[in-house]
Every structure is written in C-alpha cells, then in structure tokens.
Amino acid sequence: MVRRAASESGERRPTTIRDVAAHAGVSVATVSRILSGSYPSAPATRSKVMKAVRELDYVANANARNLAGASSRSVAIIVNSVVSPHYAHVAQGVQTQAALEGKLCIVGTTGGDPERELATVQLMRQEHAECVILVGNVVNNDAYRERMADYARALAAAGSQLVLCGRPTLGPDVPALVVEYDNTGGAYAITSHLLSAGHRRILFLGRHEGYTTSDSRITGYRNALADHRVPHDPGLEIDGTMERSEGYRMIRERLAAGPPDFTAVFAGNDLIAAGARQALREHGLRVPDDISMVGFDDLPPSADIDLTTVHVPHEELGRTAVRLALERGQDKAAPARHVLLGTHIIVRDSVRPIRPDLG
C-alpha cells in the first residue's frame, strides 16, 4: 500500500522530492536528474523513480512557481519534437488560437518517451493549464490507453482538460476530447489517384506496424487496392520510420536488390518522399518520367519538389483543439467530443499516367 505524506494535524501535505527518493530507494539527486532529463540513468533506476512519481502523485513544482502568473490562463501542448514540420505546424495552430483567446501557450517535448510525457503532463497540471493537448503518433495498445485514461481523469479532477490531437479516441467513459484528421481517407484518395493513372505496382514506403499514423495510411492504401481489384502484394510495403533518411535508405536498398518492380511510390509522408526521390535520382531514375511518386502531409519540402500529396490541416488541428477545450471548460456537463477533420489531394507534377498493362 502507498501511504501519502501527512502533516502532524493528519492532513495530507504535498509530496516532496525527498518522499519520491525514499519511496524509490535512491538519492534526491538521482530523482532530480531523472525528472529533468539532464543526465543518463540506468533503465531500472529510472523505472523505480517514475513508479514512485506515479504512486505518490508527485509533480515537480519549480516551473510552476516561475510561471505562477500563467496559472489558469494558459494552454499546454506536448509534442514528441519541435523539429518535425508536422508538430511545428500543429503547435503554431495552438499558439495562434491561444493568443486569440487571450491565453499563454506552454510547449513541452517528450522525445517519444512515455515517462517524460507523464512527468510533463503532471507539470502542466500543477501549473493549472486550462487544457493539455497531446500530439503525436503512438502505439495504440492497452498500456497506452490506460495511461491516457489516467491523464484524462487526473486533469479533469484538477479542473483541466485533456485533448488528444491526431490520436485515436479512448472511448465514451474517458473525459478526453479528440481532434484528428482522416488519415485512412487521405491514403485511400492518393492511392486511388495513382490507380486511376494506370499504376498497379505501387510501392508503399514507411510501414511501421502498431503505430496509429502508419497503420491508418496502410489501411487506406490496401482498401483502395481492393476496391480497384488490384491484388495486394505485401512485398510492396516497406518498413521504415517517417524520416527523410529512411526514404533514402528504403529506395537504395530496394534498387540494390534489382531493377524497379514498381511504377509508382506512395511515400508515407513528404520527408520520406524527398529522401526517396534523391535515391531514385542517384540511380538515374526521374520523377515522374520513370517513377511516379506521391506523399502525405503537404509540408516542406513537397512544394519545392513539385510533389502530389495529401494536405493535412495541421494548424487547424491545433486551433480546433484549443477551441473545443475552452468551450467545454465553460460547460463541464457537455459531453466529450470527437472531431474528424478532412484531408484532400494537392495535385502537382509527380505522377505520370501509364497504360495499366505496363504496371
């Protein structure tokens, strides 16, 4: 059983970093380093400390004191990275809408680490952010859903609101808002665009099984093939992450194994497309003369390389997340909402029509 720290009068007092250290069996300095992310730590030690943080409901308070003036008039956004154009544009949408609402915007990054995410959510709760917006591709498993439900209930108890942006819904019993975009529909449309141009051998770059963004795009790709009565070939789906260097690697490795057995490439995002295009060019293949190509996101560098792609309303995602959260904050009895924003194709000059029998 976990016992909460209590004062002499029997009232519960705020948990301190010393309580966490004692509970985890480590030094105060070790807890401080792990929570700040400023020093490497052994996984076992980190796990013990984060378990103590959860069980004692500890929140580091230094930043909350520094930003006391922002209490109750701030919104928070937590992303994997601020370097990625996807996250940067969603964050810009949050900032724009927050400014219109007279709120300050606080940005936190996690590097994709669930434990850092937990610590950051706790910090934002301590700062009394009116809403906490979580953005990013995730593994949608039981552990993730349990963690998100814990976040949502803890924030709701503190008078705040969890918003999942570009993430799947948690179900009707969890007090969280969801704002996402139509990944599957966008992938279906862009694959159908290639199929309508006569392509039958379409290489998909960026399969990452278990991750929501990749899984949704793969589903749209496969559904389009099925509806156009084109046999699904698992060998045309290439594993990789959503980075430029991965697009380059996937095409180089594919071409190193033999001449192209595909006429078109569906890159999982525009960064992958840029890397893939470079690898094709180094192999003497031109887009679209030799190989057609499409992407997803409509972010830099898609316009620079004249890429046909799927437009995602990144900034609108951020703006909608803030609007919904603040509207619901004014009416706690209102049901949690799930908003799905549309996507559409941006046609440029990276697809060449061919005769179907050549595909």
BAPAPA-635785 format. One record per residue (C-alpha): residue number from 1; residue in one letter; x, y, z. Coordinates in steps of 0.001 Angstrom, whole numbers, plus 500000, padded with zeros to 6 digits. Example, Ala and Ser with C-alpha at 12.3 -4.5 7.8 and 13.67 -1.06 7.14 Angstrom:
// BAPAPA-635785
NODE  tordo  bati       u       v       w
NODE      1     a  512300  495500  507800
NODE      2     s  513670  498940  507140
This chain:
// BAPAPA-635785
NODE  tordo  bati       u       v       w
NODE      1     m  500000  500000  500000
NODE      2     v  501248  503523  499181
NODE      3     r  500962  505948  502083
NODE      4     r  500656  509651  501359
NODE      5     a  502723  512095  503353
NODE      6     a  500726  513722  506136
NODE      7     s  501259  516654  508455
NODE      8     e  501086  516456  512262
NODE      9     s  497436  517513  512055
NODE     10     g  496711  514486  509885
NODE     11     e  496100  516478  506702
NODE     12     r  497826  515333  503563
NODE     13     r  500767  517529  502644
NODE     14     p  502201  517902  499128
NODE     15     t  504579  515111  498174
NODE     16     t  508194  516277  498025
NODE     17     i  511155  515105  496020
NODE     18     r  512530  513591  499228
NODE     19     d  509399  511448  499535
NODE     20     v  509906  510188  495980
NODE     21     a  513587  509410  496654
NODE     22     a  512742  507495  499838
NODE     23     h  509946  505571  498119
NODE     24     a  512220  504609  495214
NODE     25     g  515230  503878  497400
NODE     26     v  517523  506331  495611
NODE     27     s  519079  509707  496352
NODE     28     v  517330  513049  495927
NODE     29     a  519993  513974  493343
NODE     30     t  519140  510878  491292
NODE     31     v  515428  511747  491277
NODE     32     s  516222  515316  490247
NODE     33     r  518435  514221  487347
NODE     34     i  515897  511701  486042
NODE     35     l  512964  514125  486174
NODE     36     s  514938  516874  484485
NODE     37     g  516293  514525  481826
NODE     38     s  519678  516164  482302
NODE     39     y  521760  513055  482947
NODE     40     p  521739  509429  481711
NODE     41     s  520337  506861  484130
NODE     42     a  520029  503092  484264
NODE     43     p  516641  501887  482964
NODE     44     a  515928  500007  486210
NODE     45     t  516624  503128  488291
NODE     46     r  514537  505306  486007
NODE     47     s  511665  502816  486199
NODE     48     k  511742  502823  490023
NODE     49     v  511733  506608  490175
NODE     50     m  508881  507018  487688
NODE     51     k  506848  504361  489505
NODE     52     a  507296  506325  492735
NODE     53     v  506257  509522  490939
NODE     54     r  503029  507876  489776
NODE     55     e  502216  506201  493092
NODE     56     l  502842  509343  495135
NODE     57     d  501235  511637  492524
NODE     58     y  504340  513841  492657
NODE     59     v  504675  516892  490430
NODE     60     a  507897  518899  490196
NODE     61     n  506945  522437  491132
NODE     62     a  509870  524666  490170
NODE     63     n  508489  525713  486809
NODE     64     a  505033  526175  488273
NODE     65     r  506437  528737  490714
NODE     66     n  508331  530501  487926
NODE     67     l  505209  530672  485779
NODE     68     a  502748  531402  488551
NODE     69     g  501459  534361  486578
NODE     70     a  500370  531972  483831
NODE     71     s  498176  529892  486119
NODE     72     s  494570  529470  484981
NODE     73     r  495121  531394  481746
NODE     74     s  497409  529058  479851
NODE     75     v  497058  526159  477446
NODE     76     a  499723  523492  477084
NODE     77     i  500802  521428  474101
NODE     78     i  503057  518389  474452
NODE     79     v  504753  517010  471328
NODE     80     n  507450  514477  470529
NODE     81     s  509668  517094  468896
NODE     82     v  509595  520711  467733
NODE     83     v  511946  519960  464824
NODE     84     s  509404  517966  462795
NODE     85     p  507315  520193  460470
NODE     86     h  504198  518224  461438
NODE     87     y  504484  519040  465147
NODE     88     a  505682  522594  464493
NODE     89     h  502613  523455  462387
NODE     90     v  500166  521934  464897
NODE     91     a  501919  523878  467686
NODE     92     q  501604  527066  465624
NODE     93     g  497862  526477  465374
NODE     94     v  497643  526051  469154
NODE     95     q  499649  529229  469706
NODE     96     t  497529  531236  467237
NODE     97     q  494214  530209  468801
NODE     98     a  495550  530597  472350
NODE     99     a  496556  534183  471553
NODE    100     l  493095  534913  470131
NODE    101     e  491568  533579  473354
NODE    102     g  493896  535685  475499
NODE    103     k  495815  532652  476762
NODE    104     l  499503  531918  477053
NODE    105     c  500858  528807  475317
NODE    106     i  503297  526447  477031
NODE    107     v  505152  523876  474897
NODE    108     g  506726  520681  476210
NODE    109     t  508619  517959  474335
NODE    110     t  508987  514278  475208
NODE    111     g  511194  512701  472549
NODE    112     g  508541  509990  472354
NODE    113     d  509332  508806  475905
NODE    114     p  506113  507840  477800
NODE    115     e  507740  508547  481167
NODE    116     r  508784  512036  480099
NODE    117     e  505254  512513  478818
NODE    118     l  503860  511564  482234
NODE    119     a  506186  513977  484035
NODE    120     t  505289  516788  481619
NODE    121     v  501535  516228  481960
NODE    122     q  501921  516324  485735
NODE    123     l  503857  519571  485494
NODE    124     m  501180  521162  483313
NODE    125     r  498534  520050  485784
NODE    126     q  500466  521695  488615
NODE    127     e  500594  524888  486560
NODE    128     h  496795  524757  486221
NODE    129     a  496824  524812  482416
NODE    130     e  493217  525014  481218
NODE    131     c  493895  522244  478762
NODE    132     v  496742  519883  477918
NODE    133     i  496989  518940  474237
NODE    134     l  498918  515764  473402
NODE    135     v  500053  515431  469791
NODE    136     g  501746  512596  468005
NODE    137     n  501894  509140  466515
NODE    138     v  501502  506426  469168
NODE    139     v  501364  502674  469701
NODE    140     n  497667  502193  470446
NODE    141     n  497898  499307  472929
NODE    142     d  496379  498597  476358
NODE    143     a  499243  500299  478203
NODE    144     y  498808  503471  476130
NODE    145     r  495033  503564  476649
NODE    146     e  495397  503030  480395
NODE    147     r  497991  505802  480612
NODE    148     m  495837  508257  478652
NODE    149     a  492784  507460  480793
NODE    150     d  494825  508189  483929
NODE    151     y  495951  511529  482445
NODE    152     a  492396  512488  481491
NODE    153     r  490914  511735  484920
NODE    154     a  493741  513434  486817
NODE    155     l  493427  516578  484693
NODE    156     a  489636  516597  484971
NODE    157     a  489923  516321  488759
NODE    158     a  492169  519380  488719
NODE    159     g  489714  521346  486569
NODE    160     s  491709  520923  483355
NODE    161     q  491005  519111  480096
NODE    162     l  492960  516516  478102
NODE    163     v  492858  516847  474314
NODE    164     l  494256  514114  472081
NODE    165     c  495311  515676  468785
NODE    166     g  495888  513306  465876
NODE    167     r  495493  510379  468271
NODE    168     p  492716  507759  468499
NODE    169     t  489716  508088  470789
NODE    170     l  489759  506385  474201
NODE    171     g  486049  505648  474360
NODE    172     p  482994  507330  475910
NODE    173     d  483966  506702  479537
NODE    174     v  487178  508734  479417
NODE    175     p  486891  512542  479854
NODE    176     a  489081  513460  476885
NODE    177     l  488470  515416  473695
NODE    178     v  489791  514009  470417
NODE    179     v  490697  516038  467330
NODE    180     e  492130  514044  464456
NODE    181     y  492290  514064  460679
NODE    182     d  491226  511476  458130
NODE    183     n  494430  509506  457644
NODE    184     t  492705  506497  456128
NODE    185     g  490583  508560  453744
NODE    186     g  493590  510582  452602
NODE    187     a  495632  507454  451924
NODE    188     y  492706  505903  450050
NODE    189     a  492335  509007  447872
NODE    190     i  496017  509336  446981
NODE    191     t  496325  505596  446198
NODE    192     s  493210  505843  444027
NODE    193     h  494839  508783  442229
NODE    194     l  497760  506539  441259
NODE    195     l  495473  503669  440305
NODE    196     s  493406  505978  438108
NODE    197     a  496619  506953  436336
NODE    198     g  497138  503294  435411
NODE    199     h  499618  502274  438118
NODE    200     r  499228  498798  439568
NODE    201     r  502631  498189  441208
NODE    202     i  502665  500866  443929
NODE    203     l  505478  500733  446462
NODE    204     f  504463  501931  449949
NODE    205     l  507324  503421  451967
NODE    206     g  507088  503810  455741
NODE    207     r  505108  500923  457176
NODE    208     h  505554  500946  460957
NODE    209     e  503278  498281  462346
NODE    210     g  501461  499129  465547
NODE    211     y  501786  502919  465160
NODE    212     t  498494  504683  464569
NODE    213     t  499541  507027  461750
NODE    214     s  501252  504340  459695
NODE    215     d  498530  501768  460328
NODE    216     s  495799  504176  459171
NODE    217     r  497659  505061  455970
NODE    218     i  498383  501408  455199
NODE    219     t  494679  500647  455687
NODE    220     g  493691  503354  453183
NODE    221     y  496289  502080  450695
NODE    222     r  495063  498482  450969
NODE    223     n  491384  499464  450782
NODE    224     a  491998  501387  447566
NODE    225     l  493791  498401  446016
NODE    226     a  490907  496127  446977
NODE    227     d  488228  498469  445613
NODE    228     h  490120  498736  442304
NODE    229     r  490513  494926  442213
NODE    230     v  494298  495125  442335
NODE    231     p  495893  492205  444212
NODE    232     h  497622  493159  447451
NODE    233     d  501341  492322  447404
NODE    234     p  502903  492510  450916
NODE    235     g  506295  492707  449220
NODE    236     l  505413  496231  448078
NODE    237     e  505112  497500  451666
NODE    238     i  508475  498582  453082
NODE    239     d  509134  499047  456791
NODE    240     g  510570  502362  457924
NODE    241     t  510032  505442  460054
NODE    242     m  508792  508866  458963
NODE    243     e  512176  510473  458251
NODE    244     r  513931  511726  455126
NODE    245     s  516924  509466  455679
NODE    246     e  514583  506480  455857
NODE    247     g  513074  507294  452460
NODE    248     y  516571  507407  451010
NODE    249     r  517526  504116  452683
NODE    250     m  514386  502239  451637
NODE    251     i  514753  503092  447940
NODE    252     r  518515  502477  447878
NODE    253     e  518038  499044  449404
NODE    254     r  515169  498231  447061
NODE    255     l  517125  499194  443956
NODE    256     a  520248  497415  445183
NODE    257     a  518232  494178  445139
NODE    258     g  517373  494548  441449
NODE    259     p  515682  496737  438821
NODE    260     p  512444  498505  439822
NODE    261     d  509463  496169  440113
NODE    262     f  507137  499122  440705
NODE    263     t  505958  502076  438619
NODE    264     a  504902  504367  441468
NODE    265     v  505830  505179  445067
NODE    266     f  503443  506146  447862
NODE    267     a  505720  507735  450472
NODE    268     g  504285  507639  453999
NODE    269     n  504993  511365  454328
NODE    270     d  506655  514156  452369
NODE    271     l  510004  513788  454167
NODE    272     i  510176  510139  453093
NODE    273     a  509308  511255  449559
NODE    274     a  512205  513724  449492
NODE    275     g  514705  511076  450564
NODE    276     a  513265  508514  448150
NODE    277     r  513409  510998  445280
NODE    278     q  517095  511635  445942
NODE    279     a  517848  507896  445914
NODE    280     l  515939  507442  442651
NODE    281     r  517831  510336  441058
NODE    282     e  521192  508876  442116
NODE    283     h  520124  505641  440428
NODE    284     g  519359  507503  437193
NODE    285     l  515571  507409  437633
NODE    286     r  513473  510557  437213
NODE    287     v  510190  511566  438846
NODE    288     p  507687  511363  437179
NODE    289     d  509230  510282  433845
NODE    290     d  510463  506915  435140
NODE    291     i  508741  506538  438512
NODE    292     s  505648  508372  439735
NODE    293     m  505539  509475  443371
NODE    294     v  503051  510808  445919
NODE    295     g  503411  511830  449547
NODE    296     f  501341  512770  452587
NODE    297     d  501149  515951  454756
NODE    298     d  501670  518818  452261
NODE    299     l  504529  520210  454322
NODE    300     p  508037  521304  453292
NODE    301     p  509566  520113  451015
NODE    302     s  506522  518985  448998
NODE    303     a  506041  522212  447006
NODE    304     d  509783  522530  446354
NODE    305     i  509932  519097  444692
NODE    306     d  506570  519503  442908
NODE    307     l  505109  516551  444833
NODE    308     t  501490  515460  444550
NODE    309     t  500470  514832  448141
NODE    310     v  497682  514747  450730
NODE    311     h  497013  518031  452503
NODE    312     v  496638  517691  456281
NODE    313     p  495125  520697  458117
NODE    314     h  497915  520855  460702
NODE    315     e  497291  524356  462015
NODE    316     e  493527  523810  462046
NODE    317     l  494131  520733  464221
NODE    318     g  495840  522939  466794
NODE    319     r  493259  525715  466590
NODE    320     t  490346  523275  466888
NODE    321     a  491925  521549  469883
NODE    322     v  492121  524839  471780
NODE    323     r  488619  525990  470795
NODE    324     l  486961  522730  471835
NODE    325     a  488824  522525  475122
NODE    326     l  487982  526082  476156
NODE    327     e  484340  525684  475090
NODE    328     r  483999  522544  477173
NODE    329     g  485820  524215  480047
NODE    330     q  482915  526647  480228
NODE    331     d  480384  523803  480295
NODE    332     k  481703  520848  482312
NODE    333     a  478455  518936  481736
NODE    334     a  478941  518934  477964
NODE    335     p  479843  515531  476518
NODE    336     a  483384  514891  475334
NODE    337     r  483657  515444  471595
NODE    338     h  485441  513609  468796
NODE    339     v  486160  515774  465755
NODE    340     l  487482  514353  462476
NODE    341     l  488933  516929  460069
NODE    342     g  489059  516205  456362
NODE    343     t  492086  515794  454087
NODE    344     h  492375  516351  450335
NODE    345     i  494809  515797  447486
NODE    346     i  497115  518551  446235
NODE    347     v  497936  517698  442602
NODE    348     r  501339  518839  441374
NODE    349     d  503631  517243  438793
NODE    350     s  504966  513978  440223
NODE    351     v  502540  511459  438662
NODE    352     r  502682  510302  435048
NODE    353     p  499765  508346  433578
NODE    354     i  500676  504947  432139
NODE    355     r  498844  502106  430393
NODE    356     p  497591  499685  433093
NODE    357     d  499100  496693  431333
NODE    358     l  502547  498256  431834
NODE    359     g  502062  498320  435627
